[in-house]
């Protein structure tokens, strides 16, 4: 591209690419938290915009002649970028729900730690699950899948489209159900084992009324939950790997809706 022949439409197209990348990195997991400085997010968005702009079809450059149309395109790009980044964080929200369920079952939900990545107070088990998910996400190159999805979005959703097709977008309302399914899948071994322990403690309390079941069950639940968690941790990693791949497929399906 000759720098002397750049017109206003190319500048507008690059700005729209930048806004889509900016929305993606502002809501993308591992980068959306407060521990990543805002200038770094903007710099990453700018670098990604240069890369993606090179593969954008010049025929899709919007021929904007009104400010209202330009504002609508900017809002569309920001919303689209935020939406893709939000879909990437869904698997981490599922892991967070699983960690909270296990913490409540083990009686550890009272010990809360601030997680700067999600800007929330989380339990120690929740923090363990989150970092496992983060390292696994990077280990299986999950960031490559989602950045590839961001690059391909410029072919699936051109820059000159102001209002995408939303006919089948209602299917993504079921993503909340998907989050709960994944959370129950990841936390099921610990929850079932603690349920069996509580059932046994209830029978013991009936047989020996002198035992204070409420006080005795607290350390037993914590010990049983920790033991089962250590045993099933490899299975947890395998299940989480499959769920990350599933959520990447959901992202590409989301892009094909438009």
C-alpha atoms as a printed R data frame, in Angstrom:
    type eleno elety resid chain resno       x       y      z
1   ATOM     1    CA   UNK     A     1   0.000   0.000  0.000
2   ATOM     2    CA   UNK     A     2   1.352   3.402 -1.005
3   ATOM     3    CA   UNK     A     3   1.182   5.749  1.958
4   ATOM     4    CA   UNK     A     4   0.719   8.696 -0.355
5   ATOM     5    CA   UNK     A     5  -2.502   7.235 -1.790
6   ATOM     6    CA   UNK     A     6  -4.338   6.602  1.496
7   ATOM     7    CA   UNK     A     7  -7.820   8.081  1.379
8   ATOM     8    CA   UNK     A     8 -10.385   8.777  4.080
9   ATOM     9    CA   UNK     A     9 -12.197   5.482  3.537
10  ATOM    10    CA   UNK     A    10  -9.046   3.487  4.331
11  ATOM    11    CA   UNK     A    11  -8.537   5.523  7.509
12  ATOM    12    CA   UNK     A    12 -12.135   4.902  8.556
13  ATOM    13    CA   UNK     A    13 -11.784   1.183  7.799
14  ATOM    14    CA   UNK     A    14  -8.623   0.937  9.914
15  ATOM    15    CA   UNK     A    15 -10.329   2.786 12.771
16  ATOM    16    CA   UNK     A    16 -13.252   0.326 12.657
17  ATOM    17    CA   UNK     A    17 -10.829  -2.625 12.723
18  ATOM    18    CA   UNK     A    18  -9.109  -1.063 15.727
19  ATOM    19    CA   UNK     A    19 -12.397  -0.605 17.600
20  ATOM    20    CA   UNK     A    20 -13.343  -4.263 17.059
21  ATOM    21    CA   UNK     A    21  -9.933  -5.391 18.334
22  ATOM    22    CA   UNK     A    22 -10.170  -2.958 21.255
23  ATOM    23    CA   UNK     A    23 -13.547  -4.330 22.328
24  ATOM    24    CA   UNK     A    24 -12.176  -7.866 22.065
25  ATOM    25    CA   UNK     A    25  -9.117  -7.221 24.232
26  ATOM    26    CA   UNK     A    26 -11.080  -5.227 26.806
27  ATOM    27    CA   UNK     A    27 -13.311  -8.249 27.505
28  ATOM    28    CA   UNK     A    28 -10.923 -11.095 26.617
29  ATOM    29    CA   UNK     A    29  -9.969 -13.472 29.482
30  ATOM    30    CA   UNK     A    30  -6.595 -12.912 31.159
31  ATOM    31    CA   UNK     A    31  -6.516  -9.355 29.739
32  ATOM    32    CA   UNK     A    32  -9.818  -7.915 30.926
33  ATOM    33    CA   UNK     A    33  -8.799  -7.603 34.574
34  ATOM    34    CA   UNK     A    34  -7.470  -4.537 36.305
35  ATOM    35    CA   UNK     A    35  -3.977  -6.034 36.623
36  ATOM    36    CA   UNK     A    36  -3.384  -5.392 32.896
37  ATOM    37    CA   UNK     A    37  -2.835  -1.647 32.302
38  ATOM    38    CA   UNK     A    38  -5.198   0.093 29.907
39  ATOM    39    CA   UNK     A    39  -2.329   1.419 27.699
40  ATOM    40    CA   UNK     A    40  -1.139  -2.167 27.208
41  ATOM    41    CA   UNK     A    41  -4.622  -3.236 26.098
42  ATOM    42    CA   UNK     A    42  -4.748  -0.327 23.660
43  ATOM    43    CA   UNK     A    43  -1.279  -1.198 22.327
44  ATOM    44    CA   UNK     A    44  -2.228  -4.855 21.809
45  ATOM    45    CA   UNK     A    45  -5.404  -3.746 20.062
46  ATOM    46    CA   UNK     A    46  -3.417  -1.437 17.785
47  ATOM    47    CA   UNK     A    47  -0.919  -4.188 16.883
48  ATOM    48    CA   UNK     A    48  -3.737  -6.645 16.194
49  ATOM    49    CA   UNK     A    49  -5.518  -4.001 14.126
50  ATOM    50    CA   UNK     A    50  -2.453  -3.633 11.875
51  ATOM    51    CA   UNK     A    51  -2.360  -7.416 11.397
52  ATOM    52    CA   UNK     A    52  -6.090  -7.773 10.710
53  ATOM    53    CA   UNK     A    53  -6.294  -4.726  8.452
54  ATOM    54    CA   UNK     A    54  -3.873  -6.406  6.042
55  ATOM    55    CA   UNK     A    55  -6.372  -9.238  5.422
56  ATOM    56    CA   UNK     A    56  -9.504  -7.092  5.151
57  ATOM    57    CA   UNK     A    57 -10.976  -7.024  1.654
58  ATOM    58    CA   UNK     A    58 -10.807  -3.467  0.261
59  ATOM    59    CA   UNK     A    59 -14.264  -4.012 -1.213
60  ATOM    60    CA   UNK     A    60 -15.659  -4.123  2.331
61  ATOM    61    CA   UNK     A    61 -14.400  -0.645  3.222
62  ATOM    62    CA   UNK     A    62 -17.477   1.379  4.236
63  ATOM    63    CA   UNK     A    63 -18.156   4.409  2.059
64  ATOM    64    CA   UNK     A    64 -19.251   6.651  4.908
65  ATOM    65    CA   UNK     A    65 -20.599  10.072  4.022
66  ATOM    66    CA   UNK     A    66 -22.622  10.818  7.172
67  ATOM    67    CA   UNK     A    67 -21.529  11.071 10.786
68  ATOM    68    CA   UNK     A    68 -24.580   9.114 11.948
69  ATOM    69    CA   UNK     A    69 -23.531   6.112  9.858
70  ATOM    70    CA   UNK     A    70 -19.963   6.325 11.177
71  ATOM    71    CA   UNK     A    71 -21.163   6.410 14.792
72  ATOM    72    CA   UNK     A    72 -23.384   3.389 14.132
73  ATOM    73    CA   UNK     A    73 -20.480   1.439 12.609
74  ATOM    74    CA   UNK     A    74 -18.212   2.282 15.562
75  ATOM    75    CA   UNK     A    75 -20.859   1.120 18.050
76  ATOM    76    CA   UNK     A    76 -21.372  -2.066 16.025
77  ATOM    77    CA   UNK     A    77 -17.637  -2.856 16.026
78  ATOM    78    CA   UNK     A    78 -17.285  -2.236 19.770
79  ATOM    79    CA   UNK     A    79 -20.325  -4.393 20.579
80  ATOM    80    CA   UNK     A    80 -19.071  -7.148 18.291
81  ATOM    81    CA   UNK     A    81 -15.619  -7.117 19.867
82  ATOM    82    CA   UNK     A    82 -17.055  -7.135 23.391
83  ATOM    83    CA   UNK     A    83 -19.375 -10.008 22.443
84  ATOM    84    CA   UNK     A    84 -16.532 -12.175 21.144
85  ATOM    85    CA   UNK     A    85 -14.415 -11.444 24.206
86  ATOM    86    CA   UNK     A    86 -17.364 -12.223 26.478
87  ATOM    87    CA   UNK     A    87 -17.842 -15.608 24.804
88  ATOM    88    CA   UNK     A    88 -14.184 -16.349 25.517
89  ATOM    89    CA   UNK     A    89 -14.691 -15.660 29.225
90  ATOM    90    CA   UNK     A    90 -17.695 -17.980 29.541
91  ATOM    91    CA   UNK     A    91 -15.521 -21.022 30.231
92  ATOM    92    CA   UNK     A    92 -13.817 -19.118 33.066
93  ATOM    93    CA   UNK     A    93 -17.194 -18.187 34.513
94  ATOM    94    CA   UNK     A    94 -18.158 -21.875 34.409
95  ATOM    95    CA   UNK     A    95 -14.949 -22.716 36.287
96  ATOM    96    CA   UNK     A    96 -15.753 -19.979 38.811
97  ATOM    97    CA   UNK     A    97 -19.224 -21.437 39.437
98  ATOM    98    CA   UNK     A    98 -17.715 -24.915 39.889
99  ATOM    99    CA   UNK     A    99 -15.198 -23.534 42.380
100 ATOM   100    CA   UNK     A   100 -17.930 -21.790 44.367
101 ATOM   101    CA   UNK     A   101 -20.027 -24.965 44.504
102 ATOM   102    CA   UNK     A   102 -17.071 -26.980 45.795
103 ATOM   103    CA   UNK     A   103 -16.138 -24.276 48.308
104 ATOM   104    CA   UNK     A   104 -19.650 -24.181 49.745
105 ATOM   105    CA   UNK     A   105 -19.770 -27.979 49.960
106 ATOM   106    CA   UNK     A   106 -16.395 -28.104 51.742
107 ATOM   107    CA   UNK     A   107 -17.265 -25.218 54.067
108 ATOM   108    CA   UNK     A   108 -14.517 -22.962 52.711
109 ATOM   109    CA   UNK     A   109 -16.722 -20.279 51.163
110 ATOM   110    CA   UNK     A   110 -16.138 -17.947 54.114
111 ATOM   111    CA   UNK     A   111 -12.453 -17.509 53.166
112 ATOM   112    CA   UNK     A   112 -12.606 -15.045 50.276
113 ATOM   113    CA   UNK     A   113  -9.677 -13.774 48.174
114 ATOM   114    CA   UNK     A   114  -9.819 -10.917 45.670
115 ATOM   115    CA   UNK     A   115  -9.292 -12.064 42.085
116 ATOM   116    CA   UNK     A   116  -8.137  -9.081 39.996
117 ATOM   117    CA   UNK     A   117  -8.775 -10.952 36.728
118 ATOM   118    CA   UNK     A   118 -12.528 -11.073 37.332
119 ATOM   119    CA   UNK     A   119 -12.730  -8.162 39.808
120 ATOM   120    CA   UNK     A   120 -14.592 -10.335 42.331
121 ATOM   121    CA   UNK     A   121 -14.059 -11.957 45.716
122 ATOM   122    CA   UNK     A   122 -13.446 -15.682 45.305
123 ATOM   123    CA   UNK     A   123 -12.667 -18.623 47.540
124 ATOM   124    CA   UNK     A   124  -9.340 -20.425 47.568
125 ATOM   125    CA   UNK     A   125 -10.721 -23.378 45.585
126 ATOM   126    CA   UNK     A   126 -12.156 -20.953 43.061
127 ATOM   127    CA   UNK     A   127  -8.766 -19.291 42.708
128 ATOM   128    CA   UNK     A   128  -7.109 -22.696 42.210
129 ATOM   129    CA   UNK     A   129  -9.576 -23.593 39.471
130 ATOM   130    CA   UNK     A   130  -9.188 -20.217 37.799
131 ATOM   131    CA   UNK     A   131  -5.397 -20.438 37.560
132 ATOM   132    CA   UNK     A   132  -5.597 -24.046 36.368
133 ATOM   133    CA   UNK     A   133  -8.010 -22.931 33.650
134 ATOM   134    CA   UNK     A   134  -5.755 -19.986 32.731
135 ATOM   135    CA   UNK     A   135  -2.598 -22.109 32.444
136 ATOM   136    CA   UNK     A   136  -4.480 -24.807 30.533
137 ATOM   137    CA   UNK     A   137  -5.978 -22.167 28.234
138 ATOM   138    CA   UNK     A   138  -2.482 -20.962 27.357
139 ATOM   139    CA   UNK     A   139  -1.031 -24.492 27.304
140 ATOM   140    CA   UNK     A   140  -3.410 -25.787 24.624
141 ATOM   141    CA   UNK     A   141  -3.019 -22.522 22.684
142 ATOM   142    CA   UNK     A   142  -6.582 -21.469 23.321
143 ATOM   143    CA   UNK     A   143  -5.570 -17.873 22.695
144 ATOM   144    CA   UNK     A   144  -4.590 -18.889 19.158
145 ATOM   145    CA   UNK     A   145  -8.106 -20.216 18.487
146 ATOM   146    CA   UNK     A   146  -9.788 -17.054 19.673
147 ATOM   147    CA   UNK     A   147  -7.386 -14.663 17.947
148 ATOM   148    CA   UNK     A   148  -7.952 -16.679 14.772
149 ATOM   149    CA   UNK     A   149 -11.670 -16.194 15.322
150 ATOM   150    CA   UNK     A   150 -11.122 -12.452 15.647
151 ATOM   151    CA   UNK     A   151  -9.182 -12.362 12.370
152 ATOM   152    CA   UNK     A   152 -11.772 -14.462 10.523
153 ATOM   153    CA   UNK     A   153 -14.583 -12.271 11.826
154 ATOM   154    CA   UNK     A   154 -13.609  -9.597  9.298
155 ATOM   155    CA   UNK     A   155 -14.485 -12.027  6.477
156 ATOM   156    CA   UNK     A   156 -17.645 -13.335  8.137
157 ATOM   157    CA   UNK     A   157 -18.862  -9.897  9.274
158 ATOM   158    CA   UNK     A   158 -17.596  -7.209  6.858
159 ATOM   159    CA   UNK     A   159 -16.915  -3.688  8.024
160 ATOM   160    CA   UNK     A   160 -19.600  -2.174  5.805
161 ATOM   161    CA   UNK     A   161 -22.426  -4.164  7.438
162 ATOM   162    CA   UNK     A   162 -24.266  -1.826  9.785
163 ATOM   163    CA   UNK     A   163 -26.948  -4.171 11.157
164 ATOM   164    CA   UNK     A   164 -25.916  -7.862 11.279
165 ATOM   165    CA   UNK     A   165 -28.450 -10.618 10.781
166 ATOM   166    CA   UNK     A   166 -29.904 -11.522 14.194
167 ATOM   167    CA   UNK     A   167 -32.433 -14.190 13.185
168 ATOM   168    CA   UNK     A   168 -30.823 -17.074 15.083
169 ATOM   169    CA   UNK     A   169 -29.046 -15.092 17.776
170 ATOM   170    CA   UNK     A   170 -31.632 -16.209 20.343
171 ATOM   171    CA   UNK     A   171 -29.930 -19.598 20.510
172 ATOM   172    CA   UNK     A   172 -27.092 -18.004 22.465
173 ATOM   173    CA   UNK     A   173 -29.488 -17.273 25.308
174 ATOM   174    CA   UNK     A   174 -28.911 -20.939 26.216
175 ATOM   175    CA   UNK     A   175 -25.271 -20.220 27.051
176 ATOM   176    CA   UNK     A   176 -26.281 -19.749 30.692
177 ATOM   177    CA   UNK     A   177 -27.484 -23.341 30.689
178 ATOM   178    CA   UNK     A   178 -24.158 -24.398 29.171
179 ATOM   179    CA   UNK     A   179 -22.272 -22.625 31.974
180 ATOM   180    CA   UNK     A   180 -24.272 -24.462 34.653
181 ATOM   181    CA   UNK     A   181 -23.790 -27.799 32.894
182 ATOM   182    CA   UNK     A   182 -20.026 -27.321 32.745
183 ATOM   183    CA   UNK     A   183 -19.925 -26.168 36.385
184 ATOM   184    CA   UNK     A   184 -21.855 -29.236 37.573
185 ATOM   185    CA   UNK     A   185 -19.675 -31.504 35.431
186 ATOM   186    CA   UNK     A   186 -16.470 -30.134 36.936
187 ATOM   187    CA   UNK     A   187 -17.729 -30.130 40.531
188 ATOM   188    CA   UNK     A   188 -19.748 -33.375 40.481
189 ATOM   189    CA   UNK     A   189 -17.082 -35.724 41.985
190 ATOM   190    CA   UNK     A   190 -16.523 -33.529 45.030
191 ATOM   191    CA   UNK     A   191 -20.217 -32.746 45.508
192 ATOM   192    CA   UNK     A   192 -21.249 -36.409 45.327
193 ATOM   193    CA   UNK     A   193 -18.510 -37.532 47.730
194 ATOM   194    CA   UNK     A   194 -19.436 -34.866 50.293
195 ATOM   195    CA   UNK     A   195 -23.121 -35.767 49.917
196 ATOM   196    CA   UNK     A   196 -22.291 -39.373 50.737
197 ATOM   197    CA   UNK     A   197 -20.224 -38.254 53.735
198 ATOM   198    CA   UNK     A   198 -23.075 -36.099 55.037
199 ATOM   199    CA   UNK     A   199 -25.494 -38.988 54.548
200 ATOM   200    CA   UNK     A   200 -23.162 -41.270 56.526
201 ATOM   201    CA   UNK     A   201 -22.740 -38.657 59.241
202 ATOM   202    CA   UNK     A   202 -26.523 -38.351 59.490
203 ATOM   203    CA   UNK     A   203 -26.863 -42.088 60.046
204 ATOM   204    CA   UNK     A   204 -24.058 -41.964 62.617
205 ATOM   205    CA   UNK     A   205 -25.814 -39.104 64.416
206 ATOM   206    CA   UNK     A   206 -28.980 -41.179 64.636
207 ATOM   207    CA   UNK     A   207 -27.077 -44.204 65.915
208 ATOM   208    CA   UNK     A   208 -24.908 -42.276 68.398
209 ATOM   209    CA   UNK     A   209 -26.809 -39.138 69.565
210 ATOM   210    CA   UNK     A   210 -23.869 -38.049 71.749
211 ATOM   211    CA   UNK     A   211 -21.864 -37.082 68.610
212 ATOM   212    CA   UNK     A   212 -22.279 -33.461 67.526
213 ATOM   213    CA   UNK     A   213 -22.741 -34.127 63.809
214 ATOM   214    CA   UNK     A   214 -22.768 -30.449 62.841
215 ATOM   215    CA   UNK     A   215 -19.346 -29.706 64.340
216 ATOM   216    CA   UNK     A   216 -17.808 -33.053 63.405
217 ATOM   217    CA   UNK     A   217 -18.874 -32.860 59.771
218 ATOM   218    CA   UNK     A   218 -17.030 -29.581 59.091
219 ATOM   219    CA   UNK     A   219 -13.445 -30.948 59.140
220 ATOM   220    CA   UNK     A   220 -14.597 -34.246 57.622
221 ATOM   221    CA   UNK     A   221 -16.184 -32.469 54.655
222 ATOM   222    CA   UNK     A   222 -13.088 -30.332 54.116
223 ATOM   223    CA   UNK     A   223 -10.760 -33.332 54.315
224 ATOM   224    CA   UNK     A   224 -12.908 -35.491 52.042
225 ATOM   225    CA   UNK     A   225 -13.366 -32.697 49.507
226 ATOM   226    CA   UNK     A   226  -9.636 -31.961 49.430
227 ATOM   227    CA   UNK     A   227  -8.771 -35.643 48.999
228 ATOM   228    CA   UNK     A   228 -11.255 -36.169 46.175
229 ATOM   229    CA   UNK     A   229 -10.142 -32.923 44.548
230 ATOM   230    CA   UNK     A   230  -6.519 -34.114 44.476
231 ATOM   231    CA   UNK     A   231  -7.516 -37.501 43.054
232 ATOM   232    CA   UNK     A   232  -9.777 -36.148 40.286
233 ATOM   233    CA   UNK     A   233  -7.585 -33.180 39.361
234 ATOM   234    CA   UNK     A   234  -6.200 -34.883 36.192
235 ATOM   235    CA   UNK     A   235  -9.767 -35.698 35.116
236 ATOM   236    CA   UNK     A   236 -10.720 -32.097 35.811
237 ATOM   237    CA   UNK     A   237  -7.964 -30.872 33.499
238 ATOM   238    CA   UNK     A   238  -9.047 -33.247 30.702
239 ATOM   239    CA   UNK     A   239 -12.698 -32.207 31.009
240 ATOM   240    CA   UNK     A   240 -11.753 -28.533 31.068
241 ATOM   241    CA   UNK     A   241  -9.651 -28.952 27.928
242 ATOM   242    CA   UNK     A   242 -12.644 -30.342 26.069
243 ATOM   243    CA   UNK     A   243 -14.870 -27.518 27.300
244 ATOM   244    CA   UNK     A   244 -12.411 -24.865 26.103
245 ATOM   245    CA   UNK     A   245 -12.511 -26.423 22.627
246 ATOM   246    CA   UNK     A   246 -16.327 -26.486 22.762
247 ATOM   247    CA   UNK     A   247 -16.491 -22.810 23.676
248 ATOM   248    CA   UNK     A   248 -14.130 -21.967 20.805
249 ATOM   249    CA   UNK     A   249 -16.551 -23.733 18.464
250 ATOM   250    CA   UNK     A   250 -19.381 -21.693 20.000
251 ATOM   251    CA   UNK     A   251 -17.437 -18.533 19.155
252 ATOM   252    CA   UNK     A   252 -17.088 -19.516 15.498
253 ATOM   253    CA   UNK     A   253 -20.765 -20.478 15.416
254 ATOM   254    CA   UNK     A   254 -21.595 -17.064 16.838
255 ATOM   255    CA   UNK     A   255 -19.698 -15.410 14.013
256 ATOM   256    CA   UNK     A   256 -21.500 -17.469 11.353
257 ATOM   257    CA   UNK     A   257 -24.865 -16.298 12.695
258 ATOM   258    CA   UNK     A   258 -24.357 -12.822 11.263
